[in-house]
Amino acid sequence: MRQMKFFGMVRSFRASMENGNLDKVTNDEMVSILIDSEWDDRNNRRIERQMHNARFRYKANVEQLHFDIDRNLDKNQLMRLAECTFIQRKENLLITGSTGIGKSYIVSAIGNQACTLGYKVLYANTTKLFSRLKMAKADGSYIREIAKIERQDLLILDDFGLQPMDGYGRSVLMEIIEDRHGNRSTIITSQLPVAQWYEVIGEQTWLMQSLTVLFMMLTGSNSWGNHCANH
């Protein structure tokens, strides 16, 4: 079993031998126990792998969220989001609010839950992601990195708008948005209210096109779903 990489079965069989349970169950029951153990083991390893690949900022989960009155969090809304049905519907989430209210922790918790449910998730600080893609452009790995982003069921862009965008950042943002529009879900967090995004993106000739697509993606027009949490 070990050579076939049935590690869950190996552990379960050893445990049964040590506990003296082999003589207490039928062959059919033992086969069922081994299969269940292998399934659980593979599922747990898959979840661990997806969480590792997601690169979350925090090891957060929905059960650890605090719904203090001063945080102005809607518990019912967050519990619904944690069901991740918005990912099935390829809808998107925008969370805005001042620093320190826990935006990054909330999206990490939602992303964690999505991994548990079997979705592929990637978390990224927006500024760092654009810098990494700029280096990828230089070393020839850009297409591979963009394809990886496109494959994610859920992309989390955290801290959007902390720094003004240059021409390259605007181009990357537009490419990511267009690739995911109608195909995958995206969460964006920002300290800035949406009305101030114009100042961050800049470049008036490019601005209207990018914001039109971005707002279409986040506000639910043209059949796009919308879940907005403002704190």
C-alpha positions in Angstrom: 0.0 0.0 0.0 2.9 2.4 0.7 4.4 1.8 -2.7 1.1 2.7 -4.2 1.0 5.8 -2.1 -2.1 4.7 -0.2 -0.9 6.5 2.9 -4.3 6.8 4.6 -4.8 3.1 4.2 -1.4 2.4 5.7 -2.0 4.5 8.8 -5.5 3.0 9.3 -4.3 -0.6 8.9 -1.4 -0.1 11.3 -3.8 1.5 13.8 -6.2 -1.5 13.5 -3.3 -3.9 14.1 -2.0 -2.0 17.2 -5.5 -1.7 18.6 -6.4 -5.3 17.9 -9.4 -4.4 15.8 -8.5 -6.7 12.9 -10.2 -9.7 14.5 -13.3 -7.6 15.4 -14.4 -6.6 11.9 -15.3 -8.6 8.7 -13.2 -8.3 5.6 -15.8 -6.2 4.0 -15.9 -3.8 6.9 -12.1 -3.6 6.9 -12.0 -2.7 3.2 -14.6 0.0 3.9 -12.6 1.4 6.8 -9.4 1.5 4.6 -11.2 3.2 1.7 -12.7 5.8 4.0 -9.4 6.5 5.6 -7.7 6.9 2.2 -10.4 9.3 1.0 -10.1 11.4 4.2 -6.3 11.4 3.9 -6.3 12.5 0.3 -8.9 15.2 0.9 -7.0 16.6 3.8 -3.7 16.7 1.9 -5.5 18.4 -1.0 -6.9 21.1 1.3 -3.5 21.6 2.9 -1.9 21.9 -0.5 -4.4 24.4 -1.8 -4.1 26.5 1.4 -0.3 26.5 1.0 -0.5 27.5 -2.7 -3.1 30.3 -1.9 -0.4 32.2 0.2 -2.9 33.7 2.6 -1.8 36.7 4.7 -3.3 35.2 7.8 -4.2 31.7 9.0 -7.8 32.7 9.4 -11.1 30.9 9.5 -14.7 32.1 9.7 -15.2 30.6 13.2 -12.6 33.0 14.5 -14.1 36.2 13.2 -15.2 38.7 15.9 -18.5 40.6 15.3 -18.0 43.4 17.8 -20.4 46.3 17.5 -17.7 48.8 16.8 -16.5 46.8 13.7 -20.0 47.1 12.1 -19.8 43.6 10.6 -23.0 41.9 9.3 -22.7 38.4 10.7 -25.4 37.0 8.6 -23.9 38.4 5.4 -20.5 37.1 6.2 -21.8 33.6 7.0 -23.6 33.6 3.6 -20.4 34.6 1.9 -18.5 31.8 3.7 -20.8 29.3 1.9 -18.9 30.4 -1.2 -21.9 30.2 -3.5 -20.8 33.5 -5.0 -17.8 31.5 -6.5 -20.2 29.1 -8.1 -22.1 32.0 -9.6 -18.8 33.7 -10.7 -19.7 36.8 -8.7 -17.4 39.2 -7.0 -16.8 40.9 -3.7 -15.7 44.4 -2.9 -14.7 45.3 0.7 -13.8 48.9 1.5 -13.0 50.5 4.8 -10.3 52.2 6.8 -7.1 50.4 7.9 -7.3 48.2 11.0 -10.9 46.9 10.6 -9.8 43.5 9.6 -10.4 43.4 5.8 -7.4 41.2 5.1 -8.3 38.8 7.9 -11.9 38.6 6.6 -10.9 37.8 3.0 -8.3 35.3 4.3 -11.0 33.5 6.2 -13.3 33.4 3.2 -10.5 32.2 1.1 -9.6 29.5 3.6 -13.2 28.3 3.5 -13.1 28.2 -0.3 -10.1 26.0 -0.2 -11.9 23.7 2.2 -14.7 23.4 -0.2 -12.4 22.5 -3.1 -11.9 25.8 -4.9 -8.5 27.0 -6.1 -7.6 30.3 -4.4 -4.8 32.8 -4.8 -4.3 35.7 -2.3 -2.1 38.6 -3.2 -1.2 42.1 -2.0 -2.1 44.1 -5.1 1.1 46.2 -5.2 3.4 43.2 -4.6 1.5 41.2 -7.3 2.1 43.9 -9.9 5.8 44.1 -8.9 6.1 40.3 -9.2 4.5 40.3 -12.6 6.7 43.1 -13.8 9.8 41.0 -12.9 8.1 38.0 -14.6 7.8 40.1 -17.8 11.6 40.7 -17.6 12.5 37.0 -17.1 10.1 35.5 -19.6 7.7 33.9 -17.1 4.9 36.5 -17.4 2.6 34.3 -19.5 2.9 31.4 -17.1 2.1 33.7 -14.1 -0.9 35.2 -15.8 -2.2 31.7 -16.8 -1.8 30.7 -13.1 -3.9 33.6 -12.0 -6.5 32.9 -14.7 -7.0 29.3 -13.4 -7.9 30.3 -9.9 -11.5 30.0 -9.0 -11.1 32.9 -6.6 -8.5 35.7 -6.8 -8.1 37.9 -3.8 -6.5 41.3 -4.5 -5.8 42.9 -1.1 -5.0 46.5 -0.3 -5.9 47.8 -3.8 -5.0 51.5 -4.3 -2.3 51.9 -1.6 0.0 53.3 -4.3 -0.9 55.2 -7.5 -0.6 53.0 -10.6 1.9 53.5 -13.4 1.2 52.5 -17.0 2.4 48.9 -16.4 0.1 48.5 -13.4 -2.9 49.7 -15.3 -2.1 47.3 -18.2 -1.8 44.3 -15.8 -5.0 45.2 -13.9 -6.9 45.4 -17.2 -5.6 42.1 -18.4 -6.5 40.3 -15.2 -10.0 41.8 -15.1 -10.7 41.0 -18.7 -9.4 37.4 -18.3 -11.6 36.8 -15.2 -14.7 38.8 -16.3 -17.6 36.3 -16.4 -15.3 33.3 -15.9 -14.0 33.4 -12.3 -14.6 35.3 -9.0 -12.5 38.0 -7.6 -12.4 39.8 -4.2 -10.9 43.3 -4.0 -10.2 45.1 -0.7 -9.3 48.7 -0.4 -8.9 51.4 2.2 -10.2 53.9 -0.4 -13.8 54.5 -1.2 -14.6 53.7 -4.8 -15.0 57.4 -5.7 -11.3 57.9 -5.1 -10.1 55.1 -7.3 -9.9 57.6 -10.2 -7.0 59.3 -8.4 -5.2 56.0 -8.0 -5.6 54.7 -11.5 -5.0 58.0 -13.3 -4.5 58.3 -17.0 -7.8 59.7 -18.2 -7.6 58.2 -21.7 -7.4 54.7 -20.1 -9.4 55.5 -17.1 -13.0 55.2 -18.4 -12.5 51.9 -20.1 -10.8 50.3 -17.1 -13.3 51.6 -14.5 -16.2 50.6 -16.7 -15.1 47.0 -16.8 -14.0 47.0 -13.2 -17.3 48.5 -12.0 -19.2 46.1 -14.2 -17.3 43.3 -12.6 -18.0 44.5 -9.0 -21.4 46.2 -9.1 -23.5 43.6 -10.8 -24.4 45.3 -14.0 -24.6 43.2 -17.2 -25.6 40.1 -15.1 -22.6 40.3 -12.8 -23.4 39.4 -9.2 -22.6 41.9 -6.5 -21.7 41.5 -2.8 -20.4 44.7 -1.3 -19.4 45.0 2.4 -18.7 48.6 3.5 -17.2 49.2 6.9 
